[in-house]
Amino acid sequence: MDLRVPYSNLTDREEAYKMACSLITPEYIAKWKIKADIAYDDGQYRLKATGKGFTLELVFKETEAQVKCDLSLMLRPFKKTVLDTIENKLKRHI
């Protein structure tokens, strides 16, 4: 995993997962002019967004959210920026 964010505003992974699902939508990702397919796995508390050149996976564990971000060679220079943005958004909401 590239990033781990402990829950500070919510108490369990189900609440955190539901919050993330309400925030990370195709419309939200479209703000950056990126097309992505988002798969929600309610049983495993897992959210996966896949688009041209990237895969972003969020897994919600008992006490933290784990983020894995795979970027194409052209996008790798932006990985730190992407992870910082995700971390800030998650910390604010979960």
Secondary structure, 3 states (H helix, E strand, C coil): CCEEEECCCCCCHHHHHHHHHHHCCHHHHHCCCCCEEEEEECCCCEEEEEECCEEEEEEECCCEEEEEEEECCCCHHHHHHHHHHHHHHHHHHC
